[in-house]
Amino acid sequence: MRLDSILSRYLLREMIPPFFINVMFFTLIFLLTQMLDITNMIVNYKVGLSVVALMMIYSMPYFLVLVIPMSIMMTILLTFLRLSGDNEIIALKAGGVSLYAVLPPVLLLCSAGCLLTGFMAAYASPWGSLSLKRLTVEVAGSHLNIALKERTFNDSFKDVMLYVNKINIRDKSLSDVFIADQRTKNLVITIISSRGQLFAEPDKAVFHLKLFNGTINQADIDKQSVNSVDFDIYEMVLDLQKAADEAKSSGRKNRNEMYPIEMYRYLDNYSGRDSEYYSILLEFHRKFSIPFACFALGILAVPLGVQSKSSRRSFGIGLGLAFFLFYYLLLSAGMVFGEAGIYPPVIGMWVPNIVVGGIGIYFLKRVSYDRPAGIGFLLNRIWRIKRGS
């Protein structure tokens, strides 16, 4: 069937509005997960709404990489659930229209979603990550406590690793502080303190950290000696300028900040096959595999929608979400095993599309011949096995 036919135009009109609604809904869900941090920045650190809005905008491309394929699936699923519930699918079959005839508009929507997701993964997401990094460094210059996270190793300062167990928001004090200082050549200094206080110099990316009741351990690599000193009060200067300079010049990028061409050059010049190599290679394949999930999930949504009757719409939606969760679990497993080098990253990133797409084609073929998709049989078997155990 041609895309300019009446049926194709009708299906596209039915699918386009729900697609945008789904994108906005799932994006809002993802943003709600950041609401606690956003509220904390506004209320406790007096960060302006414009800065928070920019942070949200820069974070959105990263979310949209998963939101768009999920929205494609739910849009097609909801559309065919409605068509099935209103008996329009039965009317089409009675008129001699095959189920395959409704696929062109579905594939067109999947193609649009694939291109949009590909753009987000390859260009918008690295741009957003870099922009967010620059903005965070700028904000940290006046609100350093935002950059400091409890129970997290912070390496924003030059040659200094800072760990804080707890941050008191009211008086800005730090509890249980650990510092690894490597600013002196061939000398490793570790500082442990029960309490600390951080002060900023006005209009400078320089901070003074005053520590109380702690211990300084110095290890001299050349002399192979170790010294330990207890102190009541110790003050050190921390420089955030390194992070600011790297953010402005784009410095050394992590895998979320690299464009595909940069990843390709990095992998081509990389020697060895360690965890960092596999991590970059995984992200490289991920940027291309997730966009094609629009086709795998979109094709799967057609038989799921056709098979679910109007009285079981909630079941059909739940089943669609379950399959998306199944896809995401396969993708996560591929990331874990790929980084460990258990199997090639290309397998870990593309197997979810092959598995989910294969299930969708199998269900679609059965439904096209007016056979049950086999979903009920599969669920009954699982239920019987569960009851037997």
C-alpha beads as a LAMMPS data file, in Angstrom:
LAMMPS data file: protein, C-alpha beads

389 atoms
388 bonds

1 atom types
1 bond types

-500.0 500.0 xlo xhi
-500.0 500.0 ylo yhi
-500.0 500.0 zlo zhi

Masses

1 110.0

Atoms # bond

1 1 1 0.000 0.000 0.000
2 1 1 1.219 3.473 -0.870
3 1 1 1.948 6.081 1.770
4 1 1 -0.339 8.571 0.017
5 1 1 -3.384 6.292 0.311
6 1 1 -6.388 7.201 2.457
7 1 1 -5.622 4.458 5.000
8 1 1 -1.982 5.490 5.359
9 1 1 -2.892 9.145 5.878
10 1 1 -5.549 8.122 8.370
11 1 1 -3.099 6.021 10.400
12 1 1 -0.473 8.774 10.379
13 1 1 -3.041 11.278 11.684
14 1 1 -3.895 8.791 14.412
15 1 1 -0.262 8.246 15.422
16 1 1 1.406 11.666 15.235
17 1 1 -0.466 13.441 18.096
18 1 1 0.012 10.517 20.561
19 1 1 3.697 10.413 19.654
20 1 1 4.302 13.979 20.809
21 1 1 2.161 13.403 23.903
22 1 1 4.174 10.296 24.764
23 1 1 7.476 12.112 24.249
24 1 1 6.404 14.904 26.590
25 1 1 5.012 12.461 29.152
26 1 1 8.069 10.195 29.328
27 1 1 10.439 13.183 29.278
28 1 1 8.546 14.585 32.256
29 1 1 8.896 11.228 34.030
30 1 1 12.665 11.281 33.489
31 1 1 12.905 14.896 34.652
32 1 1 10.928 14.083 37.794
33 1 1 13.762 11.778 38.816
34 1 1 15.947 14.904 38.971
35 1 1 13.368 16.973 40.846
36 1 1 14.959 16.420 44.270
37 1 1 18.316 17.782 43.057
38 1 1 16.595 20.673 41.285
39 1 1 14.628 21.619 44.412
40 1 1 17.795 21.343 46.489
41 1 1 19.679 23.744 44.182
42 1 1 16.879 26.312 44.182
43 1 1 15.987 26.234 47.885
44 1 1 19.301 25.546 49.614
45 1 1 21.871 27.010 47.213
46 1 1 19.826 29.887 45.720
47 1 1 20.616 28.894 42.136
48 1 1 18.581 30.921 39.642
49 1 1 15.694 29.387 37.718
50 1 1 17.363 30.270 34.409
51 1 1 20.438 28.214 35.336
52 1 1 18.278 25.281 36.442
53 1 1 16.289 25.513 33.199
54 1 1 19.511 25.396 31.178
55 1 1 20.656 22.333 33.125
56 1 1 17.371 20.602 32.311
57 1 1 17.664 21.499 28.615
58 1 1 21.227 20.182 28.441
59 1 1 20.136 16.946 30.157
60 1 1 17.159 16.297 27.869
61 1 1 19.063 14.854 24.839
62 1 1 20.466 12.100 27.064
63 1 1 16.940 11.173 28.182
64 1 1 15.450 11.465 24.698
65 1 1 17.750 8.727 23.380
66 1 1 15.582 6.245 25.317
67 1 1 12.385 8.285 25.419
68 1 1 11.897 8.406 21.629
69 1 1 12.030 4.599 20.997
70 1 1 9.745 4.068 23.979
71 1 1 7.336 6.726 22.660
72 1 1 7.365 5.112 19.206
73 1 1 6.381 1.767 20.720
74 1 1 3.643 3.187 22.948
75 1 1 2.250 5.344 20.134
76 1 1 1.877 2.396 17.759
77 1 1 0.565 0.198 20.562
78 1 1 -2.082 2.713 21.653
79 1 1 -3.125 3.354 18.052
80 1 1 -3.691 -0.312 17.281
81 1 1 -5.335 -0.891 20.655
82 1 1 -7.889 1.741 19.696
83 1 1 -8.333 0.338 16.198
84 1 1 -8.790 -3.138 17.622
85 1 1 -11.153 -1.942 20.344
86 1 1 -13.343 -0.094 17.819
87 1 1 -13.342 -3.180 15.545
88 1 1 -11.658 -1.204 12.765
89 1 1 -9.061 -3.959 12.323
90 1 1 -11.881 -6.462 11.769
91 1 1 -13.498 -4.092 9.278
92 1 1 -10.223 -3.766 7.367
93 1 1 -9.803 -7.536 7.217
94 1 1 -13.406 -7.929 6.072
95 1 1 -12.660 -5.461 3.290
96 1 1 -9.749 -7.585 2.111
97 1 1 -7.017 -5.390 3.611
98 1 1 -4.117 -7.417 4.952
99 1 1 -2.375 -6.533 8.193
100 1 1 0.806 -5.981 6.191
101 1 1 -0.960 -3.159 4.355
102 1 1 -0.954 -1.027 7.518
103 1 1 2.808 -1.364 7.959
104 1 1 4.006 1.459 5.601
105 1 1 2.840 4.314 7.899
106 1 1 4.163 2.379 10.901
107 1 1 7.563 1.985 9.244
108 1 1 7.516 5.670 8.263
109 1 1 6.979 6.666 11.894
110 1 1 9.724 4.245 12.973
111 1 1 12.074 5.744 10.371
112 1 1 11.393 9.261 11.649
113 1 1 11.979 8.070 15.216
114 1 1 15.198 6.312 14.168
115 1 1 16.589 9.445 12.517
116 1 1 15.594 11.643 15.453
117 1 1 17.067 9.215 17.999
118 1 1 20.233 8.906 15.918
119 1 1 20.632 12.686 15.900
120 1 1 20.109 12.816 19.670
121 1 1 22.592 9.993 20.327
122 1 1 25.301 11.105 17.897
123 1 1 25.233 14.894 18.216
124 1 1 22.712 16.339 20.677
125 1 1 23.676 14.138 23.639
126 1 1 27.459 14.900 23.451
127 1 1 26.655 18.591 22.979
128 1 1 24.360 18.520 26.002
129 1 1 26.927 16.702 28.149
130 1 1 29.677 19.190 27.273
131 1 1 27.388 22.193 27.800
132 1 1 26.203 20.803 31.129
133 1 1 29.814 20.264 32.198
134 1 1 30.742 23.885 31.403
135 1 1 27.659 25.230 33.157
136 1 1 28.279 23.058 36.222
137 1 1 31.837 24.363 36.538
138 1 1 30.603 27.945 36.272
139 1 1 27.948 27.370 38.915
140 1 1 30.414 25.515 41.139
141 1 1 32.595 28.618 41.162
142 1 1 30.006 30.384 43.291
143 1 1 28.213 27.359 44.778
144 1 1 30.900 24.739 45.275
145 1 1 28.715 22.634 47.549
146 1 1 26.630 21.768 44.482
147 1 1 29.659 20.186 42.833
148 1 1 30.554 18.313 46.021
149 1 1 28.481 15.181 46.480
150 1 1 28.259 13.159 49.640
151 1 1 30.075 9.797 49.561
152 1 1 31.503 10.564 46.108
153 1 1 35.129 11.022 45.017
154 1 1 35.493 14.532 43.555
155 1 1 38.418 15.236 41.194
156 1 1 37.485 18.761 40.060
157 1 1 40.536 20.231 41.792
158 1 1 43.962 20.012 40.231
159 1 1 45.819 16.887 41.435
160 1 1 43.538 16.628 44.481
161 1 1 40.934 13.935 45.166
162 1 1 38.322 14.952 47.729
163 1 1 35.838 12.684 49.502
164 1 1 33.199 13.905 51.958
165 1 1 30.940 11.587 53.908
166 1 1 28.339 14.209 54.853
167 1 1 27.656 17.863 53.981
168 1 1 25.696 20.079 56.384
169 1 1 23.571 22.364 54.228
170 1 1 22.897 24.913 56.970
171 1 1 26.428 25.851 58.000
172 1 1 28.208 24.387 54.891
173 1 1 30.415 22.216 57.061
174 1 1 31.927 18.906 55.951
175 1 1 32.075 15.735 58.023
176 1 1 34.546 12.841 57.700
177 1 1 36.794 14.292 54.994
178 1 1 39.380 12.287 53.051
179 1 1 41.873 13.985 50.701
180 1 1 44.498 12.501 48.380
181 1 1 46.952 15.292 47.460
182 1 1 49.418 14.667 44.592
183 1 1 50.376 18.245 43.814
184 1 1 53.966 17.653 44.981
185 1 1 56.059 15.496 42.664
186 1 1 56.995 12.049 44.046
187 1 1 55.073 12.806 47.235
188 1 1 51.646 11.363 48.010
189 1 1 49.785 13.056 50.838
190 1 1 46.607 11.677 52.359
191 1 1 44.625 13.703 54.865
192 1 1 41.864 12.385 57.096
193 1 1 39.786 14.806 59.128
194 1 1 36.619 14.519 61.199
195 1 1 35.352 17.981 60.234
196 1 1 36.045 20.691 57.690
197 1 1 34.890 24.091 56.449
198 1 1 35.100 25.393 52.874
199 1 1 35.509 29.086 52.010
200 1 1 35.586 30.675 48.563
201 1 1 37.568 33.699 47.398
202 1 1 35.285 36.280 45.776
203 1 1 35.304 36.195 41.948
204 1 1 37.960 33.453 41.881
205 1 1 37.916 29.709 41.317
206 1 1 40.065 29.281 44.427
207 1 1 38.801 27.781 47.693
208 1 1 40.243 27.469 51.177
209 1 1 39.548 24.268 53.067
210 1 1 40.015 24.402 56.836
211 1 1 40.215 20.989 58.493
212 1 1 39.940 20.134 62.193
213 1 1 41.213 17.202 64.269
214 1 1 42.848 15.022 61.649
215 1 1 45.916 13.177 60.469
216 1 1 48.343 13.810 57.588
217 1 1 50.188 10.858 56.047
218 1 1 53.078 11.595 53.669
219 1 1 54.609 8.919 51.449
220 1 1 57.873 9.866 49.722
221 1 1 58.319 7.667 46.645
222 1 1 62.009 8.514 46.128
223 1 1 63.087 8.030 49.758
224 1 1 60.554 5.238 50.337
225 1 1 59.573 6.744 53.641
226 1 1 56.250 7.439 55.340
227 1 1 55.517 10.163 57.907
228 1 1 52.383 10.736 59.931
229 1 1 51.362 13.953 61.706
230 1 1 48.287 14.746 63.791
231 1 1 46.825 18.249 63.693
232 1 1 44.141 20.323 65.385
233 1 1 43.685 22.815 62.536
234 1 1 45.022 22.534 58.982
235 1 1 44.259 24.795 56.033
236 1 1 44.857 24.083 52.347
237 1 1 44.105 25.911 49.095
238 1 1 42.125 24.185 46.353
239 1 1 42.137 25.380 42.742
240 1 1 39.084 24.816 40.567
241 1 1 40.691 26.559 37.609
242 1 1 41.796 23.253 36.087
243 1 1 38.237 22.063 35.693
244 1 1 37.181 25.457 34.340
245 1 1 39.966 25.506 31.739
246 1 1 39.251 21.927 30.643
247 1 1 35.544 22.644 30.354
248 1 1 36.146 25.739 28.219
249 1 1 38.657 24.032 25.944
250 1 1 36.689 20.736 25.954
251 1 1 39.864 19.052 27.377
252 1 1 39.843 15.272 27.654
253 1 1 36.338 14.022 27.007
254 1 1 34.631 11.035 28.542
255 1 1 32.593 8.614 26.451
256 1 1 29.327 10.560 26.893
257 1 1 30.931 13.716 25.507
258 1 1 32.464 12.230 22.358
259 1 1 30.968 12.498 18.895
260 1 1 31.040 9.328 16.741
261 1 1 33.956 10.515 14.613
262 1 1 35.960 11.293 17.759
263 1 1 35.208 7.827 19.115
264 1 1 36.288 6.226 15.853
265 1 1 39.623 8.098 15.868
266 1 1 40.163 7.359 19.549
267 1 1 39.573 3.611 19.046
268 1 1 41.715 3.542 15.922
269 1 1 44.676 5.052 17.774
270 1 1 44.150 3.200 21.046
271 1 1 46.667 0.503 21.925
272 1 1 45.545 -2.422 24.044
273 1 1 42.213 -3.974 24.896
274 1 1 41.421 -2.848 28.423
275 1 1 38.209 -1.742 30.128
276 1 1 38.487 1.812 28.789
277 1 1 38.737 0.566 25.206
278 1 1 35.667 -1.660 25.593
279 1 1 33.781 1.149 27.318
280 1 1 34.311 3.525 24.380
281 1 1 33.556 0.780 21.850
282 1 1 30.296 -0.029 23.646
283 1 1 29.198 3.595 23.578
284 1 1 30.127 3.810 19.891
285 1 1 27.861 0.880 18.980
286 1 1 25.174 2.090 21.385
287 1 1 24.848 5.358 19.472
288 1 1 23.827 3.351 16.385
289 1 1 21.943 0.411 17.921
290 1 1 19.433 2.339 20.051
291 1 1 18.008 4.320 17.075
292 1 1 17.191 1.019 15.327
293 1 1 15.276 -0.027 18.436
294 1 1 12.482 2.157 17.016
295 1 1 11.965 -0.488 14.306
296 1 1 12.238 -3.479 16.667
297 1 1 9.856 -2.040 19.255
298 1 1 7.539 -0.487 16.653
299 1 1 7.021 -3.750 14.757
300 1 1 6.445 -5.590 18.053
301 1 1 3.768 -3.052 19.049
302 1 1 1.559 -3.885 16.029
303 1 1 0.642 -7.501 16.978
304 1 1 0.457 -6.545 20.658
305 1 1 -2.135 -3.892 19.827
306 1 1 -4.106 -6.066 17.426
307 1 1 -4.311 -8.999 19.838
308 1 1 -5.516 -6.970 22.852
309 1 1 -9.253 -6.309 22.916
310 1 1 -10.899 -3.168 24.269
311 1 1 -11.615 -4.822 27.611
312 1 1 -7.917 -5.594 28.019
313 1 1 -6.305 -2.331 26.978
314 1 1 -4.519 -2.009 30.295
315 1 1 -3.115 -5.505 29.778
316 1 1 -1.843 -4.528 26.324
317 1 1 -0.169 -1.372 27.664
318 1 1 1.382 -3.310 30.532
319 1 1 2.637 -5.942 28.110
320 1 1 4.213 -3.250 25.945
321 1 1 5.990 -1.736 28.942
322 1 1 7.148 -5.217 29.966
323 1 1 8.720 -5.799 26.539
324 1 1 10.437 -2.404 26.683
325 1 1 11.798 -3.322 30.115
326 1 1 12.958 -6.624 28.635
327 1 1 14.768 -4.717 25.867
328 1 1 16.394 -2.380 28.400
329 1 1 17.531 -5.318 30.564
330 1 1 19.143 -6.936 27.523
331 1 1 20.868 -3.647 26.719
332 1 1 22.095 -3.246 30.303
333 1 1 23.386 -6.811 30.354
334 1 1 25.204 -6.116 27.095
335 1 1 26.859 -3.057 28.666
336 1 1 28.000 -5.015 31.721
337 1 1 29.330 -8.071 29.869
338 1 1 30.785 -5.942 27.082
339 1 1 32.789 -3.765 29.494
340 1 1 34.077 -6.915 31.165
341 1 1 35.208 -8.227 27.765
342 1 1 33.138 -11.416 28.134
343 1 1 31.846 -11.029 24.593
344 1 1 32.318 -8.434 21.828
345 1 1 30.530 -5.090 22.423
346 1 1 28.898 -5.302 18.997
347 1 1 26.977 -8.366 20.201
348 1 1 25.913 -6.769 23.465
349 1 1 24.551 -3.650 21.763
350 1 1 22.813 -5.265 18.780
351 1 1 21.414 -8.478 20.304
352 1 1 18.514 -6.617 22.024
353 1 1 17.336 -5.301 18.644
354 1 1 17.652 -8.745 17.055
355 1 1 15.816 -10.524 19.881
356 1 1 12.979 -8.013 20.276
357 1 1 12.661 -7.492 16.528
358 1 1 12.588 -11.253 15.968
359 1 1 9.811 -11.655 18.537
360 1 1 7.874 -8.850 16.860
361 1 1 8.187 -10.397 13.375
362 1 1 7.140 -13.803 14.740
363 1 1 4.059 -12.350 16.467
364 1 1 3.210 -10.245 13.393
365 1 1 3.351 -13.261 11.104
366 1 1 1.017 -15.269 13.353
367 1 1 -1.455 -12.416 13.749
368 1 1 -1.517 -11.778 9.994
369 1 1 -2.857 -15.340 9.545
370 1 1 -5.492 -14.727 12.245
371 1 1 -3.642 -16.917 14.711
372 1 1 -3.039 -16.023 18.354
373 1 1 0.323 -14.359 18.797
374 1 1 1.180 -16.940 21.416
375 1 1 1.528 -14.374 24.181
376 1 1 -1.224 -15.925 26.278
377 1 1 0.224 -19.395 25.837
378 1 1 3.645 -18.132 26.926
379 1 1 2.228 -16.394 30.000
380 1 1 0.183 -19.468 30.959
381 1 1 3.253 -21.660 30.729
382 1 1 5.203 -19.264 32.940
383 1 1 2.321 -19.168 35.407
384 1 1 2.097 -22.970 35.547
385 1 1 5.841 -23.276 36.069
386 1 1 5.635 -20.696 38.849
387 1 1 2.762 -22.521 40.562
388 1 1 4.505 -25.865 40.213
389 1 1 7.633 -24.556 41.877

Bonds

1 1 1 2
2 1 2 3
3 1 3 4
4 1 4 5
5 1 5 6
6 1 6 7
7 1 7 8
8 1 8 9
9 1 9 10
10 1 10 11
11 1 11 12
12 1 12 13
13 1 13 14
14 1 14 15
15 1 15 16
16 1 16 17
17 1 17 18
18 1 18 19
19 1 19 20
20 1 20 21
21 1 21 22
22 1 22 23
23 1 23 24
24 1 24 25
25 1 25 26
26 1 26 27
27 1 27 28
28 1 28 29
29 1 29 30
30 1 30 31
31 1 31 32
32 1 32 33
33 1 33 34
34 1 34 35
35 1 35 36
36 1 36 37
37 1 37 38
38 1 38 39
39 1 39 40
40 1 40 41
41 1 41 42
42 1 42 43
43 1 43 44
44 1 44 45
45 1 45 46
46 1 46 47
47 1 47 48
48 1 48 49
49 1 49 50
50 1 50 51
51 1 51 52
52 1 52 53
53 1 53 54
54 1 54 55
55 1 55 56
56 1 56 57
57 1 57 58
58 1 58 59
59 1 59 60
60 1 60 61
61 1 61 62
62 1 62 63
63 1 63 64
64 1 64 65
65 1 65 66
66 1 66 67
67 1 67 68
68 1 68 69
69 1 69 70
70 1 70 71
71 1 71 72
72 1 72 73
73 1 73 74
74 1 74 75
75 1 75 76
76 1 76 77
77 1 77 78
78 1 78 79
79 1 79 80
80 1 80 81
81 1 81 82
82 1 82 83
83 1 83 84
84 1 84 85
85 1 85 86
86 1 86 87
87 1 87 88
88 1 88 89
89 1 89 90
90 1 90 91
91 1 91 92
92 1 92 93
93 1 93 94
94 1 94 95
95 1 95 96
96 1 96 97
97 1 97 98
98 1 98 99
99 1 99 100
100 1 100 101
101 1 101 102
102 1 102 103
103 1 103 104
104 1 104 105
105 1 105 106
106 1 106 107
107 1 107 108
108 1 108 109
109 1 109 110
110 1 110 111
111 1 111 112
112 1 112 113
113 1 113 114
114 1 114 115
115 1 115 116
116 1 116 117
117 1 117 118
118 1 118 119
119 1 119 120
120 1 120 121
121 1 121 122
122 1 122 123
123 1 123 124
124 1 124 125
125 1 125 126
126 1 126 127
127 1 127 128
128 1 128 129
129 1 129 130
130 1 130 131
131 1 131 132
132 1 132 133
133 1 133 134
134 1 134 135
135 1 135 136
136 1 136 137
137 1 137 138
138 1 138 139
139 1 139 140
140 1 140 141
141 1 141 142
142 1 142 143
143 1 143 144
144 1 144 145
145 1 145 146
146 1 146 147
147 1 147 148
148 1 148 149
149 1 149 150
150 1 150 151
151 1 151 152
152 1 152 153
153 1 153 154
154 1 154 155
155 1 155 156
156 1 156 157
157 1 157 158
158 1 158 159
159 1 159 160
160 1 160 161
161 1 161 162
162 1 162 163
163 1 163 164
164 1 164 165
165 1 165 166
166 1 166 167
167 1 167 168
168 1 168 169
169 1 169 170
170 1 170 171
171 1 171 172
172 1 172 173
173 1 173 174
174 1 174 175
175 1 175 176
176 1 176 177
177 1 177 178
178 1 178 179
179 1 179 180
180 1 180 181
181 1 181 182
182 1 182 183
183 1 183 184
184 1 184 185
185 1 185 186
186 1 186 187
187 1 187 188
188 1 188 189
189 1 189 190
190 1 190 191
191 1 191 192
192 1 192 193
193 1 193 194
194 1 194 195
195 1 195 196
196 1 196 197
197 1 197 198
198 1 198 199
199 1 199 200
200 1 200 201
201 1 201 202
202 1 202 203
203 1 203 204
204 1 204 205
205 1 205 206
206 1 206 207
207 1 207 208
208 1 208 209
209 1 209 210
210 1 210 211
211 1 211 212
212 1 212 213
213 1 213 214
214 1 214 215
215 1 215 216
216 1 216 217
217 1 217 218
218 1 218 219
219 1 219 220
220 1 220 221
221 1 221 222
222 1 222 223
223 1 223 224
224 1 224 225
225 1 225 226
226 1 226 227
227 1 227 228
228 1 228 229
229 1 229 230
230 1 230 231
231 1 231 232
232 1 232 233
233 1 233 234
234 1 234 235
235 1 235 236
236 1 236 237
237 1 237 238
238 1 238 239
239 1 239 240
240 1 240 241
241 1 241 242
242 1 242 243
243 1 243 244
244 1 244 245
245 1 245 246
246 1 246 247
247 1 247 248
248 1 248 249
249 1 249 250
250 1 250 251
251 1 251 252
252 1 252 253
253 1 253 254
254 1 254 255
255 1 255 256
256 1 256 257
257 1 257 258
258 1 258 259
259 1 259 260
260 1 260 261
261 1 261 262
262 1 262 263
263 1 263 264
264 1 264 265
265 1 265 266
266 1 266 267
267 1 267 268
268 1 268 269
269 1 269 270
270 1 270 271
271 1 271 272
272 1 272 273
273 1 273 274
274 1 274 275
275 1 275 276
276 1 276 277
277 1 277 278
278 1 278 279
279 1 279 280
280 1 280 281
281 1 281 282
282 1 282 283
283 1 283 284
284 1 284 285
285 1 285 286
286 1 286 287
287 1 287 288
288 1 288 289
289 1 289 290
290 1 290 291
291 1 291 292
292 1 292 293
293 1 293 294
294 1 294 295
295 1 295 296
296 1 296 297
297 1 297 298
298 1 298 299
299 1 299 300
300 1 300 301
301 1 301 302
302 1 302 303
303 1 303 304
304 1 304 305
305 1 305 306
306 1 306 307
307 1 307 308
308 1 308 309
309 1 309 310
310 1 310 311
311 1 311 312
312 1 312 313
313 1 313 314
314 1 314 315
315 1 315 316
316 1 316 317
317 1 317 318
318 1 318 319
319 1 319 320
320 1 320 321
321 1 321 322
322 1 322 323
323 1 323 324
324 1 324 325
325 1 325 326
326 1 326 327
327 1 327 328
328 1 328 329
329 1 329 330
330 1 330 331
331 1 331 332
332 1 332 333
333 1 333 334
334 1 334 335
335 1 335 336
336 1 336 337
337 1 337 338
338 1 338 339
339 1 339 340
340 1 340 341
341 1 341 342
342 1 342 343
343 1 343 344
344 1 344 345
345 1 345 346
346 1 346 347
347 1 347 348
348 1 348 349
349 1 349 350
350 1 350 351
351 1 351 352
352 1 352 353
353 1 353 354
354 1 354 355
355 1 355 356
356 1 356 357
357 1 357 358
358 1 358 359
359 1 359 360
360 1 360 361
361 1 361 362
362 1 362 363
363 1 363 364
364 1 364 365
365 1 365 366
366 1 366 367
367 1 367 368
368 1 368 369
369 1 369 370
370 1 370 371
371 1 371 372
372 1 372 373
373 1 373 374
374 1 374 375
375 1 375 376
376 1 376 377
377 1 377 378
378 1 378 379
379 1 379 380
380 1 380 381
381 1 381 382
382 1 382 383
383 1 383 384
384 1 384 385
385 1 385 386
386 1 386 387
387 1 387 388
388 1 388 389
